[in-house]
Amino acid sequence: MAEKTTKTSPGEFIRQVRTEASKVVWPTRQETTTTAIFVGIMMLMLSIFFLGVDTAFSALVQWLLSIA
């Protein structure tokens, strides 16, 4: 069976949202910069990796088609 839920008034909802929002811990500028640099480096490494995999599979397919 479904649980019964009670409706929350708009004022109570806003109060709950403010309470929860005050619990949020935002990252510092240093943490944000470090994370952004890390993401950029990982993106570059993965793009190079997938370029290599794609090139290898392309060469394999071309070789298979040439012997057929």
NORJOHU-V186132 format. One record per pair of residues at least 24 apart in sequence whose ideal C-beta (glycine too) atoms are under 7 Angstrom apart, sorted by the first residue. I is the first residue (numbers start at 0). J is the second residue. Records with the same first field share a line. If there is no record, write none. Layout:
I=J, J
//
This chain:
none
//
